[in-house]
Amino acid sequence: MEENFDPDLIHEIFKLVWSRRNKKVEGNQGIHLEGGAGTSKKTRATTVLLQIFMNTANASALKVSCELLRLFVAEAIQRAALIAEAEGIDIIEPTHLERVLPQLLLDF
């Protein structure tokens, strides 16, 4: 069986990203030209929704995210290995990954 990323680790990464996004959303809410009572309700609703998503990530979604991340890393290593092999080098260097990264990101 192939090793996979720990779903708890991925969940913690998602929570970190969501909390940062929540801070950005709250920070941007104060810049509206049309102030008013609706702004605070929208901010509260956004904050509540993000808190719900942060605490209740679906286990199946986490497993799929882990698998996608595993495939992404495996593909990056394979492509970098091909470039290293073409250069006659047995070790993958950061420059090999830098060369494959733009196309890899477009493919995924």
Backbone as a printed PyTorch tensor [residue, N CA C, xyz], in Angstrom:
tensor([[[  0.8450,  -1.1810,   0.0000],
         [  0.0000,   0.0000,   0.0000],
         [  0.8900,   1.2440,   0.0000]],

        [[  0.5480,   2.2140,  -0.8240],
         [  1.3270,   3.4340,  -0.9230],
         [  1.0580,   4.3320,   0.2750]],

        [[  2.1150,   5.0140,   0.7010],
         [  1.9400,   5.9450,   1.8140],
         [  1.1280,   7.1380,   1.3550]],

        [[  0.3870,   7.6780,   2.2740],
         [ -0.4740,   8.8080,   1.9700],
         [ -0.2380,   9.8870,   3.0240]],

        [[ -0.7060,  11.0830,   2.7500],
         [ -0.6170,  12.1620,   3.7230],
         [ -1.6420,  11.9300,   4.8260]],

        [[ -1.3090,  12.3550,   6.0060],
         [ -2.1880,  12.1990,   7.1620],
         [ -3.3850,  13.1450,   7.0260]],

        [[ -4.6070,  12.6130,   7.0210],
         [ -5.7890,  13.4770,   6.9100],
         [ -5.8680,  14.5410,   8.0010]],

        [[ -5.3880,  14.2240,   9.2100],
         [ -5.4030,  15.2230,  10.2850],
         [ -4.4860,  16.3970,   9.9630]],

        [[ -3.3440,  16.0930,   9.3410],
         [ -2.4220,  17.1500,   8.9400],
         [ -3.0600,  18.0380,   7.8720]],

        [[ -3.6920,  17.4230,   6.8820],
         [ -4.3520,  18.1830,   5.8180],
         [ -5.4900,  19.0190,   6.3950]],

        [[ -6.2280,  18.4620,   7.3430],
         [ -7.3140,  19.2060,   7.9800],
         [ -6.7670,  20.4330,   8.7050]],

        [[ -5.6370,  20.2720,   9.3950],
         [ -5.0310,  21.4100,  10.0950],
         [ -4.5550,  22.4720,   9.0990]],

        [[ -4.0200,  22.0400,   7.9650],
         [ -3.5990,  23.0000,   6.9320],
         [ -4.8120,  23.7520,   6.3990]],

        [[ -5.8930,  23.0390,   6.1260],
         [ -7.1250,  23.6900,   5.6590],
         [ -7.6160,  24.7020,   6.6880]],

        [[ -7.6070,  24.3140,   7.9700],
         [ -8.0660,  25.2260,   9.0150],
         [ -7.2110,  26.4890,   9.0630]],

        [[ -5.9080,  26.3250,   8.8880],
         [ -5.0100,  27.4730,   8.8840],
         [ -5.3280,  28.4070,   7.7250]],

        [[ -5.5220,  27.8340,   6.5380],
         [ -5.8530,  28.6480,   5.3620],
         [ -7.1960,  29.3230,   5.5400]],

        [[ -8.1770,  28.5920,   6.0480],
         [ -9.5060,  29.1780,   6.2400],
         [ -9.4790,  30.2930,   7.2730]],

        [[ -8.7140,  30.1170,   8.3420],
         [ -8.6590,  31.1680,   9.3520],
         [ -7.9790,  32.4170,   8.7870]],

        [[ -6.9550,  32.2380,   7.9580],
         [ -6.3120,  33.3940,   7.3250],
         [ -7.2760,  34.0780,   6.3620]],

        [[ -8.0340,  33.2700,   5.6240],
         [ -9.0170,  33.8400,   4.6980],
         [-10.0950,  34.5890,   5.4700]],

        [[-10.4770,  34.0550,   6.6180],
         [-11.4700,  34.7020,   7.4620],
         [-10.9690,  36.0680,   7.9200]],

        [[ -9.7050,  36.1510,   8.2940],
         [ -9.1320,  37.4310,   8.7160],
         [ -9.1230,  38.4300,   7.5670]],

        [[ -8.8380,  37.9480,   6.3500],
         [ -8.8530,  38.8360,   5.1760],
         [-10.2610,  39.3460,   4.9160]],

        [[-11.2380,  38.4440,   5.0050],
         [-12.6320,  38.8350,   4.7590],
         [-13.0700,  39.8610,   5.7910]],

        [[-12.7480,  39.6290,   7.0540],
         [-13.1300,  40.5840,   8.0980],
         [-12.4230,  41.9140,   7.8950]],

        [[-11.1700,  41.8840,   7.4750],
         [-10.4200,  43.1130,   7.2380],
         [-10.9640,  43.9020,   6.0660]],

        [[-11.4160,  43.2120,   5.0180],
         [-11.9540,  43.8770,   3.8360],
         [-13.3540,  44.4190,   4.0540]],

        [[-14.0760,  43.9100,   5.0390],
         [-15.4440,  44.3530,   5.2720],
         [-15.4900,  45.8070,   5.7060]],

        [[-14.4590,  46.2810,   6.3780],
         [-14.4580,  47.6520,   6.8710],
         [-14.1600,  48.6850,   5.7960]],

        [[-13.8460,  48.2800,   4.5750],
         [-13.4470,  49.2030,   3.5200],
         [-14.6310,  49.5870,   2.6200]],

        [[-15.8080,  49.0810,   2.8740],
         [-16.9660,  49.3760,   2.0260],
         [-17.3140,  50.8540,   2.0550]],

        [[-17.6270,  51.3870,   0.8760],
         [-18.0600,  52.7770,   0.7840],
         [-19.4910,  52.9360,   1.2690]],

        [[-20.2700,  51.8870,   1.1000],
         [-21.6700,  51.9290,   1.5250],
         [-21.7680,  51.3060,   2.9030]],

        [[-21.4750,  52.0400,   3.9350],
         [-21.5550,  51.4920,   5.2860],
         [-22.9680,  51.0400,   5.5760]],

        [[-23.2920,  50.8060,   6.7560],
         [-24.6640,  50.4550,   7.0880],
         [-24.7280,  49.1980,   7.9180]],

        [[-25.9520,  48.8860,   8.3030],
         [-26.1760,  47.7560,   9.1940],
         [-25.9110,  46.4240,   8.5160]],

        [[-26.0740,  46.3210,   7.1870],
         [-25.8960,  45.0550,   6.4790],
         [-24.4780,  44.5390,   6.5280]],

        [[-23.5230,  45.4210,   6.6540],
         [-22.1250,  45.0130,   6.6500],
         [-21.7860,  44.1290,   7.8390]],

        [[-22.2420,  44.5000,   9.0170],
         [-21.9050,  43.7090,  10.1920],
         [-22.5690,  42.3370,  10.1470]],

        [[-23.7930,  42.2520,   9.6260],
         [-24.4570,  40.9610,   9.5020],
         [-23.7040,  40.0680,   8.5270]],

        [[-23.2490,  40.6480,   7.4240],
         [-22.5160,  39.8680,   6.4250],
         [-21.2200,  39.3460,   7.0290]],

        [[-20.5330,  40.1870,   7.7760],
         [-19.2820,  39.7750,   8.4100],
         [-19.5290,  38.6420,   9.3940]],

        [[-20.5650,  38.7800,  10.1980],
         [-20.8820,  37.7270,  11.1630],
         [-21.2520,  36.4340,  10.4620]],

        [[-22.0480,  36.5240,   9.3960],
         [-22.4560,  35.3220,   8.6620],
         [-21.2450,  34.6290,   8.0440]],

        [[-20.3410,  35.4110,   7.4570],
         [-19.1340,  34.8370,   6.8630],
         [-18.2810,  34.1700,   7.9240]],

        [[-18.1260,  34.8100,   9.0560],
         [-17.3270,  34.2590,  10.1440],
         [-17.9350,  32.9610,  10.6560]],

        [[-19.2390,  32.9320,  10.8290],
         [-19.9180,  31.7290,  11.3130],
         [-19.7560,  30.5920,  10.3180]],

        [[-19.9340,  30.8640,   9.0260],
         [-19.7880,  29.8200,   8.0060],
         [-18.3700,  29.2730,   7.9760]],

        [[-17.3790,  30.1460,   8.0480],
         [-15.9980,  29.6730,   8.0440],
         [-15.6970,  28.8380,   9.2830]],

        [[-16.2370,  29.2220,  10.4310],
         [-16.0280,  28.4380,  11.6450],
         [-16.6540,  27.0430,  11.5010]],

        [[-17.8250,  26.9690,  10.8990],
         [-18.4870,  25.6730,  10.6980],
         [-17.6400,  24.8030,   9.7830]],

        [[-17.1630,  25.3670,   8.6530],
         [-16.3610,  24.5930,   7.7190],
         [-15.0390,  24.1540,   8.3460]],

        [[-14.4450,  25.0210,   9.1610],
         [-13.1710,  24.6860,   9.7880],
         [-13.3150,  23.4950,  10.7280]],

        [[-14.4270,  23.4040,  11.3960],
         [-14.5990,  22.3600,  12.4080],
         [-15.2340,  21.0890,  11.8630]],

        [[-15.8560,  21.1330,  10.6930],
         [-16.5960,  19.9640,  10.2110],
         [-16.1820,  19.5720,   8.8000]],

        [[-14.9010,  19.5320,   8.5250],
         [-14.4580,  19.0790,   7.2060],
         [-14.8490,  17.6190,   7.0480]],

        [[-15.4330,  17.3010,   5.9200],
         [-15.9010,  15.9640,   5.6200],
         [-14.7100,  15.0050,   5.5340]],

        [[-14.8010,  13.8590,   6.1670],
         [-13.7140,  12.8770,   6.1680],
         [-13.4080,  12.4030,   4.7490]],

        [[-14.4370,  12.2290,   3.9310],
         [-14.2120,  11.8010,   2.5450],
         [-13.4820,  12.8760,   1.7510]],

        [[-13.8360,  14.1310,   1.9880],
         [-13.1630,  15.2350,   1.2990],
         [-11.6950,  15.3000,   1.7020]],

        [[-11.4040,  15.0410,   2.9610],
         [-10.0150,  15.0280,   3.4100],
         [ -9.2350,  13.8910,   2.7700]],

        [[ -9.8520,  12.7210,   2.6530],
         [ -9.1830,  11.5870,   2.0100],
         [ -8.8900,  11.8890,   0.5430]],

        [[ -9.8440,  12.4870,  -0.1400],
         [ -9.6470,  12.8370,  -1.5480],
         [ -8.5640,  13.8970,  -1.6810]],

        [[ -8.5500,  14.8640,  -0.7770],
         [ -7.5140,  15.9010,  -0.7970],
         [ -6.1350,  15.2980,  -0.5760]],

        [[ -6.0410,  14.3460,   0.3360],
         [ -4.7690,  13.6670,   0.5970],
         [ -4.3000,  12.9050,  -0.6330]],

        [[ -5.2220,  12.2420,  -1.2880],
         [ -4.8720,  11.4810,  -2.4890],
         [ -4.4310,  12.4060,  -3.6190]],

        [[ -5.1170,  13.5220,  -3.7850],
         [ -4.7330,  14.4850,  -4.8130],
         [ -3.3430,  15.0520,  -4.5360]],

        [[ -3.0650,  15.3510,  -3.2930],
         [ -1.7510,  15.8570,  -2.9180],
         [ -0.6740,  14.8000,  -3.1580]],

        [[ -0.9750,  13.5480,  -2.8380],
         [ -0.0220,  12.4610,  -3.0700],
         [  0.2790,  12.3120,  -4.5550]],

        [[ -0.7590,  12.3610,  -5.3840],
         [ -0.5650,  12.2540,  -6.8340],
         [  0.2330,  13.4380,  -7.3820]],

        [[ -0.0280,  14.6140,  -6.8660],
         [  0.6910,  15.8060,  -7.3080],
         [  2.1870,  15.6710,  -7.0050]],

        [[  2.5100,  15.2530,  -5.7870],
         [  3.9140,  15.1060,  -5.3940],
         [  4.5840,  13.9940,  -6.2030]],

        [[  3.8920,  12.8690,  -6.3830],
         [  4.4610,  11.7640,  -7.1590],
         [  4.7340,  12.1890,  -8.6030]],

        [[  3.8080,  12.9130,  -9.1940],
         [  3.9880,  13.3820, -10.5720],
         [  5.1470,  14.3740, -10.6630]],

        [[  5.2710,  15.2490,  -9.6800],
         [  6.3790,  16.2080,  -9.6750],
         [  7.7150,  15.4720,  -9.6000]],

        [[  7.7920,  14.4550,  -8.7730],
         [  9.0290,  13.6870,  -8.6330],
         [  9.3500,  12.9440,  -9.9260]],

        [[  8.3410,  12.3440, -10.5510],
         [  8.5730,  11.6150, -11.7990],
         [  9.0650,  12.5390, -12.9040]],

        [[  8.4330,  13.6930, -13.0450],
         [  8.8510,  14.6300, -14.0880],
         [ 10.2510,  15.1760, -13.8180]],

        [[ 10.5440,  15.4820, -12.5660],
         [ 11.8780,  15.9800, -12.2250],
         [ 12.9310,  14.8930, -12.4430]],

        [[ 12.5790,  13.6440, -12.1540],
         [ 13.5100,  12.5330, -12.3660],
         [ 13.8310,  12.3690, -13.8490]],

        [[ 12.8490,  12.5680, -14.7190],
         [ 13.0960,  12.4760, -16.1620],
         [ 14.0930,  13.5350, -16.6230]],

        [[ 13.9610,  14.7310, -16.1000],
         [ 14.8870,  15.8000, -16.4710],
         [ 16.2830,  15.4950, -15.9260]],

        [[ 16.3530,  15.0230, -14.6840],
         [ 17.6510,  14.6850, -14.0940],
         [ 18.3160,  13.5570, -14.8850]],

        [[ 17.5290,  12.5720, -15.2810],
         [ 18.0610,  11.4550, -16.0600],
         [ 18.5660,  11.9230, -17.4210]],

        [[ 17.8480,  12.8340, -18.0510],
         [ 18.2700,  13.3610, -19.3420],
         [ 19.5960,  14.1190, -19.2290]],

        [[ 19.8470,  14.7080, -18.0720],
         [ 21.0960,  15.4230, -17.8330],
         [ 22.2040,  14.4870, -17.3450]],

        [[ 21.8700,  13.2220, -17.1130],
         [ 22.8560,  12.2600, -16.6470],
         [ 23.1470,  12.3560, -15.1620]],

        [[ 22.1980,  12.8660, -14.3960],
         [ 22.3590,  13.0230, -12.9500],
         [ 21.4430,  12.0260, -12.2480]],

        [[ 21.9590,  11.4220, -11.1790],
         [ 21.1730,  10.4290, -10.4310],
         [ 20.3280,  11.0320,  -9.3210]],

        [[ 20.5670,  12.2960,  -8.9890],
         [ 19.8710,  12.9410,  -7.8780],
         [ 19.0080,  14.0830,  -8.4190]],

        [[ 17.7790,  14.1480,  -7.9300],
         [ 16.8870,  15.2490,  -8.3060],
         [ 17.2920,  16.4830,  -7.5100]],

        [[ 17.5310,  17.5590,  -8.2170],
         [ 17.9170,  18.8140,  -7.5830],
         [ 16.7480,  19.7970,  -7.6440]],

        [[ 16.7710,  20.8310,  -6.8090],
         [ 15.6900,  21.8150,  -6.8290],
         [ 15.4630,  22.4450,  -8.2020]],

        [[ 16.5160,  22.5990,  -8.9760],
         [ 16.3490,  23.1910, -10.3150],
         [ 15.5000,  22.3100, -11.2170]],

        [[ 15.5700,  20.9970, -11.0150],
         [ 14.7340,  20.0880, -11.8100],
         [ 13.2570,  20.2980, -11.4770]],

        [[ 12.9770,  20.4390, -10.1920],
         [ 11.5900,  20.6970,  -9.7850],
         [ 11.1180,  22.0610, -10.2800]],

        [[ 12.0090,  23.0440, -10.2590],
         [ 11.6390,  24.3800, -10.7380],
         [ 11.2700,  24.3550, -12.2150]],

        [[ 11.9190,  23.5030, -12.9750],
         [ 11.6180,  23.4330, -14.4130],
         [ 10.2760,  22.7720, -14.6990]],

        [[  9.8840,  21.7810, -13.8960],
         [  8.6340,  21.0720, -14.1680],
         [  7.4260,  21.7300, -13.5240]],

        [[  7.6530,  22.5760, -12.5440],
         [  6.5410,  23.1370, -11.7720],
         [  5.5260,  23.9310, -12.5920]],

        [[  5.9380,  24.8260, -13.5100],
         [  4.9130,  25.5850, -14.2540],
         [  3.9390,  24.6950, -15.0340]],

        [[  4.4640,  23.7330, -15.7750],
         [  3.5800,  22.8560, -16.5500],
         [  2.7710,  21.9490, -15.6460]],

        [[  3.3680,  21.4950, -14.5540],
         [  2.6600,  20.6410, -13.6070],
         [  1.4630,  21.3630, -13.0070]],

        [[  1.6390,  22.6070, -12.6310],
         [  0.5290,  23.3850, -12.0830],
         [ -0.5760,  23.5870, -13.1130]],

        [[ -0.2020,  23.7600, -14.3690],
         [ -1.2190,  23.8810, -15.4230],
         [ -1.9570,  22.5730, -15.6380]],

        [[ -1.2600,  21.4500, -15.5060],
         [ -1.8780,  20.1390, -15.7070],
         [ -2.8300,  19.7730, -14.5800]],

        [[ -2.5260,  20.1960, -13.3790],
         [ -3.3830,  19.8600, -12.2420],
         [ -4.4240,  20.9320, -12.0780]]])
